[in-house]
Amino acid sequence: MKRWQIYILFFLFLSAACSGPVTDPDYNFPARPLPGKDAMKLLKGASRHIGEPYKYGGISSRGWDCSGFVYGMFKKYLRISVPRSTDELISASIGIKPGDSRPGDLVFFKIDSKESDHVGIYIGKNRFIHASNSSGVTVSDLDDRYYGQNFAGFRRIRFGLLAAGR
């Protein structure tokens, strides 16, 4: 066999080895719920902020916006860096059925647009904690007519895709 034929066969073999079926990233990084201990730590910490004000772009006790609240709670109480914006949180998470939701999952709403534009942290029993622009940090119920009409779904962070600061 000539040298150039060996190179071609090697290149073809290498190309075939590198190709393969494209898989959904959600398949490669299954989204598991937060362990119970971490979920309780997150929710207990978040509840300390109830009553703090809303502030667009806020990420502190002086004022939170919805995604800033999610970002701040994961960072402060679990030392996990999650994305800062609602869109980025959606990209870093996977949709889950309501019956599969667990404390620590995220709950999204379409309030002012066709895209999800509001997020909170699910605490269980159809309730979630979030930074509302009308009430500040508060606990709300998914059975509330306003939130029920605007509900966009539950999502779970794919922690395998995030850089954890643990």
BELTA-V48393 format. One record per residue. SS is DSSP state (H for helix, E for strand, C for the rest). PSI is psi as a letter, one per 40 degrees, with the letter a starting at -180 (NA if undefined). Layout:
BEGIN
SS	PSI
SS	PSI
END
This chain:
BEGIN
C	h
C	i
H	d
H	d
H	d
H	d
H	d
H	d
H	d
H	d
H	d
H	d
H	d
H	d
H	d
H	d
H	d
H	e
C	i
C	i
C	i
C	h
C	i
C	h
H	d
H	d
H	d
H	d
C	g
C	i
C	h
C	i
C	i
C	i
C	i
H	d
H	d
H	d
H	d
H	d
H	d
H	d
H	d
H	d
H	d
H	d
H	d
C	e
C	e
C	h
C	e
C	i
C	i
E	i
C	h
C	h
C	e
C	i
E	f
E	i
C	e
C	e
E	h
E	i
C	i
H	d
H	d
H	d
H	d
H	d
H	d
H	d
H	d
H	d
H	d
H	d
H	d
H	e
C	f
E	h
C	h
C	i
C	i
C	d
C	i
H	d
H	d
H	d
H	d
H	d
H	d
C	e
E	i
E	i
E	i
E	i
C	i
H	d
H	e
H	e
C	i
C	i
C	h
C	e
C	i
E	i
E	h
E	i
E	i
C	g
C	d
C	e
C	i
C	e
C	i
C	h
C	e
E	i
E	i
E	i
E	h
E	h
E	e
E	i
C	f
C	f
E	i
E	i
E	h
E	i
E	h
E	h
C	e
C	d
C	e
E	a
E	h
E	i
E	h
E	i
E	h
C	e
C	e
C	h
H	d
H	d
H	d
H	d
H	d
H	e
E	h
E	e
E	i
E	i
E	i
E	h
E	h
C	g
H	d
H	d
H	e
C	i
C	h
E	i
C	f
C	NA
END
